[in-house]
């Protein structure tokens, strides 16, 4: 299991935020949650983040 310090976590989250053109604290929390769950593997986190964002948009449109 990969352990990152606070600065590395912050850099990872900021990199993912920029790559996906995201803003907001809720998205940062989501990326941090996914990072912890998938051992900070960039490809796995990116895949799950994309799926979560699609599900979020779908849910918003259906209401």
ROBAKE-969886 format. One record per atom (N, C-alpha, C): residue number from 1; residue in three letters; atom name; x negated, y negated, z negated. Coordinates in nm, 3 decimals. Each point is the difference from the previous one (the first is absolute). Example, Ala and Ser with C-alpha at 12.3 -4.5 7.8 and 13.67 -1.06 7.14 Angstrom:
+-----+--------+-------+---------+---------+---------+
: num : residu : atome :       X :       Y :       Z :
+-----+--------+-------+---------+---------+---------+
:   1 :    ala :     N :  -1.319 :   0.569 :  -0.780 :
:   1 :    ala :    CA :   0.089 :  -0.119 :   0.000 :
:   1 :    ala :     C :  -0.090 :  -0.120 :   0.000 :
:   2 :    ser :     N :   0.035 :  -0.105 :   0.072 :
:   2 :    ser :    CA :  -0.082 :  -0.119 :  -0.006 :
:   2 :    ser :     C :   0.077 :  -0.109 :  -0.073 :
+-----+--------+-------+---------+---------+---------+
***
This chain:
+-----+--------+-------+---------+---------+---------+
: num : residu : atome :       X :       Y :       Z :
+-----+--------+-------+---------+---------+---------+
:   1 :    unk :     N :  -0.084 :   0.118 :   0.000 :
:   1 :    unk :    CA :   0.084 :  -0.118 :   0.000 :
:   1 :    unk :     C :  -0.088 :  -0.124 :   0.000 :
:   2 :    unk :     N :   0.029 :  -0.090 :   0.088 :
:   2 :    unk :    CA :  -0.079 :  -0.121 :   0.017 :
:   2 :    unk :     C :   0.044 :  -0.105 :  -0.101 :
:   3 :    unk :     N :  -0.096 :  -0.059 :  -0.069 :
:   3 :    unk :    CA :   0.027 :  -0.108 :  -0.094 :
:   3 :    unk :     C :  -0.063 :  -0.128 :   0.055 :
:   4 :    unk :     N :   0.081 :  -0.104 :   0.013 :
:   4 :    unk :    CA :  -0.051 :  -0.129 :   0.047 :
:   4 :    unk :     C :   0.009 :  -0.100 :  -0.113 :
:   5 :    unk :     N :  -0.097 :  -0.093 :  -0.004 :
:   5 :    unk :    CA :   0.012 :  -0.106 :  -0.100 :
:   5 :    unk :     C :   0.097 :  -0.107 :   0.053 :
:   6 :    unk :     N :   0.030 :  -0.097 :  -0.082 :
:   6 :    unk :    CA :   0.102 :  -0.100 :   0.034 :
:   6 :    unk :     C :  -0.035 :  -0.079 :   0.126 :
:   7 :    unk :     N :  -0.127 :  -0.031 :   0.019 :
:   7 :    unk :    CA :  -0.042 :  -0.076 :   0.118 :
:   7 :    unk :     C :   0.016 :   0.083 :   0.127 :
:   8 :    unk :     N :  -0.032 :   0.127 :  -0.006 :
:   8 :    unk :    CA :   0.016 :   0.088 :   0.117 :
:   8 :    unk :     C :   0.147 :   0.019 :   0.033 :
:   9 :    unk :     N :   0.084 :   0.016 :  -0.104 :
:   9 :    unk :    CA :   0.144 :   0.011 :   0.023 :
:   9 :    unk :     C :   0.053 :  -0.125 :   0.067 :
:  10 :    unk :     N :  -0.041 :  -0.115 :  -0.051 :
:  10 :    unk :    CA :   0.047 :  -0.128 :   0.054 :
:  10 :    unk :     C :  -0.043 :  -0.015 :   0.146 :
:  11 :    unk :     N :  -0.123 :   0.038 :   0.031 :
:  11 :    unk :    CA :  -0.049 :  -0.007 :   0.139 :
:  11 :    unk :     C :   0.078 :   0.094 :   0.090 :
:  12 :    unk :     N :   0.028 :   0.121 :  -0.047 :
:  12 :    unk :    CA :   0.077 :   0.098 :   0.077 :
:  12 :    unk :     C :   0.139 :  -0.054 :   0.029 :
:  13 :    unk :     N :   0.067 :  -0.052 :  -0.104 :
:  13 :    unk :    CA :   0.136 :  -0.052 :   0.015 :
:  13 :    unk :     C :   0.001 :  -0.119 :   0.095 :
:  14 :    unk :     N :  -0.096 :  -0.091 :  -0.015 :
:  14 :    unk :    CA :  -0.005 :  -0.117 :   0.088 :
:  14 :    unk :     C :  -0.026 :   0.040 :   0.145 :
:  15 :    unk :     N :  -0.085 :   0.099 :   0.021 :
:  15 :    unk :    CA :  -0.029 :   0.049 :   0.135 :
:  15 :    unk :     C :   0.126 :   0.059 :   0.064 :
:  16 :    unk :     N :   0.076 :   0.080 :  -0.077 :
:  16 :    unk :    CA :   0.123 :   0.059 :   0.051 :
:  16 :    unk :     C :   0.106 :  -0.108 :   0.027 :
:  17 :    unk :     N :   0.006 :  -0.100 :  -0.087 :
:  17 :    unk :    CA :   0.096 :  -0.109 :   0.018 :
:  17 :    unk :     C :  -0.029 :  -0.075 :   0.131 :
:  18 :    unk :     N :  -0.127 :  -0.031 :   0.023 :
:  18 :    unk :    CA :  -0.039 :  -0.072 :   0.122 :
:  18 :    unk :     C :   0.022 :   0.085 :   0.124 :
:  19 :    unk :     N :  -0.034 :   0.128 :  -0.007 :
:  19 :    unk :    CA :   0.013 :   0.088 :   0.116 :
:  19 :    unk :     C :   0.147 :   0.015 :   0.042 :
:  20 :    unk :     N :   0.092 :  -0.005 :  -0.097 :
:  20 :    unk :    CA :   0.141 :   0.019 :   0.030 :
:  20 :    unk :     C :   0.078 :  -0.131 :   0.001 :
:  21 :    unk :     N :  -0.071 :  -0.111 :  -0.015 :
:  21 :    unk :    CA :   0.060 :  -0.134 :   0.000 :
:  21 :    unk :     C :   0.114 :  -0.009 :  -0.101 :
:  22 :    unk :     N :  -0.028 :   0.043 :  -0.124 :
:  22 :    unk :    CA :   0.100 :   0.000 :  -0.106 :
:  22 :    unk :     C :  -0.028 :  -0.112 :  -0.098 :
:  23 :    unk :     N :   0.105 :  -0.042 :  -0.068 :
:  23 :    unk :    CA :  -0.012 :  -0.103 :  -0.104 :
:  23 :    unk :     C :   0.087 :   0.042 :  -0.117 :
:  24 :    unk :     N :  -0.036 :  -0.045 :  -0.118 :
:  24 :    unk :    CA :   0.084 :   0.020 :  -0.116 :
:  24 :    unk :     C :  -0.055 :   0.099 :  -0.100 :
:  25 :    unk :     N :   0.039 :  -0.024 :  -0.124 :
:  25 :    unk :    CA :  -0.048 :   0.084 :  -0.110 :
:  25 :    unk :     C :   0.059 :   0.140 :   0.005 :
:  26 :    unk :     N :   0.123 :   0.013 :   0.049 :
:  26 :    unk :    CA :   0.061 :   0.134 :   0.004 :
:  26 :    unk :     C :  -0.075 :   0.091 :   0.096 :
:  27 :    unk :     N :  -0.047 :  -0.054 :   0.111 :
:  27 :    unk :    CA :  -0.077 :   0.080 :   0.095 :
:  27 :    unk :     C :  -0.136 :   0.039 :  -0.059 :
:  28 :    unk :     N :  -0.061 :  -0.091 :  -0.077 :
:  28 :    unk :    CA :  -0.127 :   0.032 :  -0.065 :
:  28 :    unk :     C :   0.019 :   0.112 :  -0.101 :
:  29 :    unk :     N :   0.110 :  -0.006 :  -0.076 :
:  29 :    unk :    CA :   0.028 :   0.107 :  -0.096 :
:  29 :    unk :     C :   0.022 :   0.132 :   0.072 :
:  30 :    unk :     N :   0.069 :  -0.003 :   0.114 :
:  30 :    unk :    CA :   0.024 :   0.121 :   0.077 :
:  30 :    unk :     C :  -0.132 :   0.060 :   0.049 :
:  31 :    unk :     N :  -0.088 :  -0.082 :   0.053 :
:  31 :    unk :    CA :  -0.129 :   0.049 :   0.050 :
:  31 :    unk :     C :  -0.083 :   0.055 :  -0.116 :
:  32 :    unk :     N :   0.000 :  -0.068 :  -0.114 :
:  32 :    unk :    CA :  -0.074 :   0.048 :  -0.117 :
:  32 :    unk :     C :   0.057 :   0.134 :  -0.047 :
:  33 :    unk :     N :   0.133 :   0.014 :  -0.001 :
:  33 :    unk :    CA :   0.064 :   0.126 :  -0.039 :
:  33 :    unk :     C :  -0.041 :   0.112 :   0.096 :
:  34 :    unk :     N :   0.009 :  -0.028 :   0.131 :
:  34 :    unk :    CA :  -0.037 :   0.102 :   0.099 :
:  34 :    unk :     C :  -0.148 :   0.034 :  -0.009 :
:  35 :    unk :     N :  -0.083 :  -0.100 :  -0.024 :
:  35 :    unk :    CA :  -0.144 :   0.024 :  -0.015 :
:  35 :    unk :     C :  -0.029 :   0.094 :  -0.115 :
:  36 :    unk :     N :   0.064 :  -0.024 :  -0.113 :
:  36 :    unk :    CA :  -0.019 :   0.088 :  -0.116 :
:  36 :    unk :     C :   0.050 :   0.140 :   0.028 :
:  37 :    unk :     N :   0.113 :   0.010 :   0.068 :
:  37 :    unk :    CA :   0.060 :   0.130 :   0.026 :
:  37 :    unk :     C :  -0.082 :   0.082 :   0.100 :
:  38 :    unk :     N :  -0.057 :  -0.064 :   0.100 :
:  38 :    unk :    CA :  -0.073 :   0.071 :   0.106 :
:  38 :    unk :     C :  -0.151 :  -0.022 :  -0.007 :
:  39 :    unk :     N :  -0.052 :  -0.024 :  -0.118 :
:  39 :    unk :    CA :  -0.145 :  -0.009 :  -0.026 :
:  39 :    unk :     C :  -0.072 :  -0.102 :   0.088 :
:  40 :    unk :     N :   0.067 :  -0.108 :   0.030 :
:  40 :    unk :    CA :  -0.058 :  -0.112 :   0.075 :
:  40 :    unk :     C :  -0.050 :   0.041 :   0.138 :
:  41 :    unk :     N :   0.060 :   0.102 :   0.060 :
:  41 :    unk :    CA :  -0.031 :   0.043 :   0.137 :
:  41 :    unk :     C :   0.074 :  -0.095 :   0.095 :
:  42 :    unk :     N :  -0.076 :  -0.079 :   0.074 :
:  42 :    unk :    CA :   0.059 :  -0.106 :   0.082 :
:  42 :    unk :     C :   0.101 :   0.053 :   0.101 :
:  43 :    unk :     N :  -0.029 :   0.111 :   0.065 :
:  43 :    unk :    CA :   0.091 :   0.053 :   0.101 :
:  43 :    unk :     C :   0.130 :   0.050 :  -0.060 :
:  44 :    unk :     N :  -0.008 :   0.070 :  -0.112 :
:  44 :    unk :    CA :   0.121 :   0.050 :  -0.065 :
:  44 :    unk :     C :   0.085 :  -0.115 :  -0.053 :
:  45 :    unk :     N :  -0.067 :  -0.100 :  -0.060 :
:  45 :    unk :    CA :   0.073 :  -0.115 :  -0.053 :
:  45 :    unk :     C :   0.066 :  -0.076 :   0.114 :
:  46 :    unk :     N :  -0.071 :  -0.017 :   0.112 :
:  46 :    unk :    CA :   0.057 :  -0.071 :   0.115 :
:  46 :    unk :     C :   0.123 :   0.072 :   0.053 :
:  47 :    unk :     N :  -0.007 :   0.132 :   0.012 :
:  47 :    unk :    CA :   0.114 :   0.077 :   0.050 :
:  47 :    unk :     C :   0.121 :  -0.016 :  -0.092 :
:  48 :    unk :     N :  -0.021 :   0.018 :  -0.131 :
:  48 :    unk :    CA :   0.110 :  -0.010 :  -0.095 :
:  48 :    unk :     C :   0.054 :  -0.143 :  -0.009 :
:  49 :    unk :     N :  -0.087 :  -0.098 :   0.013 :
:  49 :    unk :    CA :   0.043 :  -0.140 :  -0.002 :
:  49 :    unk :     C :   0.089 :  -0.029 :   0.121 :
:  50 :    unk :     N :  -0.039 :   0.047 :   0.116 :
:  50 :    unk :    CA :   0.079 :  -0.019 :   0.121 :
:  50 :    unk :     C :   0.137 :   0.064 :  -0.016 :
:  51 :    unk :     N :   0.004 :   0.122 :  -0.052 :
:  51 :    unk :    CA :   0.127 :   0.068 :  -0.022 :
:  51 :    unk :     C :   0.088 :  -0.076 :  -0.100 :
:  52 :    unk :     N :  -0.061 :  -0.052 :  -0.105 :
:  52 :    unk :    CA :   0.076 :  -0.073 :  -0.102 :
:  52 :    unk :     C :   0.057 :  -0.130 :   0.058 :
:  53 :    unk :     N :  -0.078 :  -0.068 :   0.083 :
:  53 :    unk :    CA :   0.047 :  -0.125 :   0.059 :
:  53 :    unk :     C :   0.114 :   0.025 :   0.099 :
:  54 :    unk :     N :  -0.009 :   0.109 :   0.075 :
:  54 :    unk :    CA :   0.107 :   0.036 :   0.094 :
:  54 :    unk :     C :   0.127 :   0.031 :  -0.078 :
:  55 :    unk :     N :  -0.012 :   0.078 :  -0.106 :
:  55 :    unk :    CA :   0.116 :   0.035 :  -0.082 :
:  55 :    unk :     C :   0.062 :  -0.126 :  -0.063 :
:  56 :    unk :     N :  -0.084 :  -0.092 :  -0.042 :
:  56 :    unk :    CA :   0.048 :  -0.125 :  -0.060 :
:  56 :    unk :     C :   0.078 :  -0.082 :   0.102 :
:  57 :    unk :     N :  -0.051 :  -0.012 :   0.121 :
:  57 :    unk :    CA :   0.070 :  -0.074 :   0.105 :
:  57 :    unk :     C :   0.132 :   0.067 :   0.036 :
:  58 :    unk :     N :  -0.001 :   0.132 :   0.008 :
:  58 :    unk :    CA :   0.121 :   0.075 :   0.033 :
:  58 :    unk :     C :   0.106 :  -0.020 :  -0.107 :
:  59 :    unk :     N :  -0.040 :   0.005 :  -0.125 :
:  59 :    unk :    CA :   0.094 :  -0.019 :  -0.110 :
:  59 :    unk :     C :   0.058 :  -0.141 :   0.001 :
:  60 :    unk :     N :  -0.083 :  -0.099 :   0.032 :
:  60 :    unk :    CA :   0.047 :  -0.139 :   0.004 :
:  60 :    unk :     C :   0.100 :  -0.020 :   0.113 :
:  61 :    unk :     N :  -0.019 :   0.065 :   0.113 :
:  61 :    unk :    CA :   0.090 :  -0.015 :   0.115 :
:  61 :    unk :     C :   0.133 :   0.070 :  -0.022 :
:  62 :    unk :     N :   0.000 :   0.110 :  -0.074 :
:  62 :    unk :    CA :   0.122 :   0.078 :  -0.015 :
:  62 :    unk :     C :   0.097 :  -0.059 :  -0.104 :
:  63 :    unk :     N :  -0.044 :  -0.102 :  -0.073 :
:  63 :    unk :    CA :   0.089 :  -0.060 :  -0.101 :
:  63 :    unk :     C :   0.057 :  -0.129 :   0.049 :
+-----+--------+-------+---------+---------+---------+
***
